[in-house]
Amino acid sequence: MNKPTDDTATDVLIREVDEDLRQEQMAALWKRYGNWVIGAAVALVAVVAGREAWIAWKDQQAARDGSRFAAATLLAETGKAAEAGLAYAAMAKDATGGYAALAHLRQAALLAKDGKNAEAAAAFDALAADGSADKAYRAAATLQAALLTLDSADPSALERRVAPLAAADSPWRHSAQEVLALLALRQGDRAKARDAYAKLSDDAQAPRGLRARAAEALAALGPASKG
């Protein structure tokens, strides 16, 4: 075995000294910043744990709400409308996410099915005015309320509410256009109603059932009068 030269021994000694110095520097740094680092690490773990706990809680809550909604729907489908209405009403108050709005819609629909149009319209109006609800649910509620109050509400007010939903870029445009056509009929404006139904019956993007209704209404209105 070769004996280390003086230069080699010196290099080894320098490396050992450098290592000792680095360890001392790290120890000094840790002594100075260690508590902060530990605190930050603990805080980070707490944040992550809190976030994971929140996600888990939300998932559990959503699962519970899903089960509650399914149970309420089963009640409605088995003829227990009163019990279903109470279940939906409870969910409309305390459910999370979209389940609250869905429950609100179902509760109002049950009222309408029971012939309680005024109460149903009020329930739909309440959801339509709820700024915390998803826009899609609010739009659906607006249309339902309009349909229920076609014979009683002020026509101009109804048109102002529904017209924005009939815009070309609105996902609810076809239903909204049908409501506006019905509103025109109520006001006795056959030309306006005929025009609305003609556009709907010719719209390839409109749902098939809606197009069929529009064509039927158009046929019932007859040809446009010649001026």
C-alpha positions in Angstrom: 0.0 0.0 0.0 1.4 3.4 -1.0 2.1 5.8 1.8 0.2 9.1 1.4 2.5 11.9 0.4 2.6 15.1 2.3 0.5 16.8 -0.3 -2.2 14.1 -0.1 -2.2 14.3 3.7 -2.5 18.1 3.5 -5.4 17.8 1.1 -7.2 15.4 3.4 -6.6 17.6 6.4 -8.0 20.6 4.5 -11.1 18.7 3.5 -11.7 17.6 7.1 -11.3 21.2 8.3 -13.6 22.5 5.6 -16.2 19.8 6.5 -15.9 20.8 10.2 -16.3 24.4 9.3 -19.4 23.6 7.1 -20.9 21.6 9.9 -20.3 24.5 12.4 -21.8 26.9 9.9 -24.8 24.7 9.5 -25.1 24.3 13.2 -24.9 28.1 13.6 -27.5 28.6 10.9 -29.8 26.0 12.4 -29.4 27.6 15.8 -30.3 30.9 14.3 -33.1 29.9 11.9 -34.0 26.4 13.1 -37.0 27.5 15.1 -38.3 29.5 12.2 -37.8 26.6 9.8 -39.5 24.2 12.2 -42.3 26.6 12.6 -42.7 27.0 8.9 -42.6 23.3 8.3 -45.2 22.7 11.0 -47.4 25.5 9.5 -47.0 24.0 6.1 -48.0 20.5 7.3 -51.0 22.1 9.2 -52.1 23.9 6.0 -51.8 20.8 3.9 -53.5 18.7 6.6 -56.2 21.3 6.9 -56.8 21.4 3.1 -56.9 17.7 2.9 -59.3 17.6 5.9 -61.5 20.2 4.2 -61.5 18.3 0.9 -62.4 15.1 2.8 -65.1 16.9 4.6 -66.5 18.4 1.4 -66.5 14.9 -0.2 -68.3 13.4 2.8 -70.8 16.3 2.8 -71.4 15.9 -0.9 -71.9 12.2 -0.5 -74.3 12.8 2.4 -76.2 15.4 0.3 -76.3 13.1 -2.6 -77.9 10.4 -0.5 -80.4 12.9 0.9 -81.3 14.1 -2.5 -81.7 10.5 -3.8 -83.9 9.7 -0.8 -86.1 12.8 -1.3 -86.4 11.9 -5.0 -87.5 8.4 -4.1 -90.2 9.8 -1.9 -91.5 12.0 -4.7 -91.5 9.1 -7.2 -93.4 6.8 -4.8 -96.3 9.3 -4.2 -95.0 10.8 -1.0 -95.0 14.3 -2.3 -95.5 16.0 1.1 -92.6 14.2 2.7 -90.4 14.8 -0.4 -91.3 18.5 -0.3 -90.1 18.7 3.3 -86.9 16.9 2.5 -86.2 19.1 -0.4 -87.0 22.2 1.6 -84.5 21.1 4.3 -81.8 20.5 1.7 -82.5 23.9 0.1 -81.5 25.5 3.4 -78.4 23.5 4.4 -77.1 21.4 1.5 -73.7 22.2 -0.1 -72.8 23.0 -3.7 -75.4 22.5 -6.3 -77.6 20.2 -4.2 -79.2 23.2 -2.4 -80.3 24.7 -5.7 -81.4 21.4 -7.2 -83.5 20.7 -4.0 -85.0 24.2 -4.3 -86.0 23.5 -7.9 -87.5 20.2 -7.0 -89.4 21.6 -4.1 -90.9 24.3 -6.3 -91.7 21.8 -9.0 -93.6 19.7 -6.5 -95.6 22.7 -5.4 -96.5 23.4 -9.1 -97.5 19.8 -9.6 -99.8 20.1 -6.6 -101.5 23.1 -8.2 -100.0 25.6 -5.8 -98.8 27.9 -8.6 -98.4 31.0 -6.5 -96.3 29.2 -3.9 -94.3 27.5 -6.6 -93.6 30.7 -8.5 -92.5 32.4 -5.3 -90.1 29.5 -4.6 -88.7 29.7 -8.2 -88.4 33.5 -7.8 -86.5 33.1 -4.6 -83.9 30.8 -6.3 -83.7 33.1 -9.3 -82.8 36.0 -7.0 -80.2 33.9 -5.0 -76.8 35.4 -6.0 -75.0 32.4 -4.4 -76.7 29.9 -6.7 -75.2 28.7 -10.0 -76.4 30.8 -13.0 -77.8 27.8 -14.7 -80.1 27.0 -11.8 -81.1 30.7 -11.5 -82.0 30.8 -15.2 -84.1 27.6 -15.0 -85.9 29.1 -12.0 -86.6 32.3 -13.9 -88.1 30.4 -16.8 -90.2 28.2 -14.6 -91.5 31.3 -12.6 -92.4 33.0 -15.9 -94.3 30.0 -17.2 -96.3 29.8 -13.9 -97.2 33.5 -14.0 -97.9 33.9 -17.7 -101.6 34.5 -17.0 -101.1 36.8 -14.0 -97.9 38.7 -14.1 -97.3 42.0 -15.9 -96.3 41.1 -19.5 -93.7 43.8 -19.9 -92.1 42.8 -16.6 -92.0 39.1 -17.7 -90.5 40.0 -21.1 -87.8 42.0 -19.4 -86.9 39.0 -17.2 -86.9 36.4 -19.9 -85.5 38.3 -22.9 -81.8 38.1 -21.7 -82.1 34.3 -21.6 -83.2 34.3 -25.2 -80.0 35.8 -26.5 -78.1 33.8 -29.2 -75.3 32.9 -26.8 -77.6 31.7 -24.0 -77.8 28.0 -23.4 -81.4 28.6 -22.4 -82.3 30.5 -25.5 -84.7 27.9 -27.0 -86.8 27.6 -23.8 -86.7 31.4 -23.3 -87.8 32.0 -26.9 -90.7 29.6 -26.4 -91.8 31.5 -23.3 -91.6 34.8 -25.2 -93.8 33.2 -27.9 -96.3 32.2 -25.3 -96.2 35.7 -23.9 -96.9 37.2 -27.3 -99.9 34.9 -27.6 -101.2 36.0 -24.3 -100.9 39.6 -25.4 -102.7 38.8 -28.6 -99.7 39.6 -30.8 -100.2 36.8 -33.4 -97.5 38.2 -35.7 -94.9 38.2 -33.0 -95.8 34.8 -31.8 -95.8 33.4 -35.3 -92.4 34.8 -36.0 -91.0 33.3 -32.8 -92.5 29.9 -33.5 -91.3 30.0 -37.1 -87.7 30.6 -35.9 -87.9 27.8 -33.3 -89.4 25.3 -35.7 -86.6 26.0 -38.2 -83.8 26.0 -35.7 -81.8 22.7 -36.1 -80.2 23.2 -32.7 -83.4 23.4 -30.8 -84.6 20.3 -29.0 -86.8 18.0 -31.1 -89.7 18.2 -28.8 -89.6 22.0 -28.7 -89.4 22.2 -32.4 -92.4 19.9 -32.7 -94.4 22.1 -30.3 -93.4 25.2 -32.3 -94.5 23.7 -35.6 -97.8 22.7 -34.0 -98.4 26.2 -32.7 -97.4 27.7 -36.0 -99.9 25.5 -37.8 -102.6 26.5 -35.3 -101.9 30.1 -35.9 -102.4 29.7 -39.6 -100.7 31.7 -42.3 -99.7 35.3 -41.8 -102.3 37.8 -42.9 -101.5 39.7 -46.0 -101.2 43.4 -45.4 
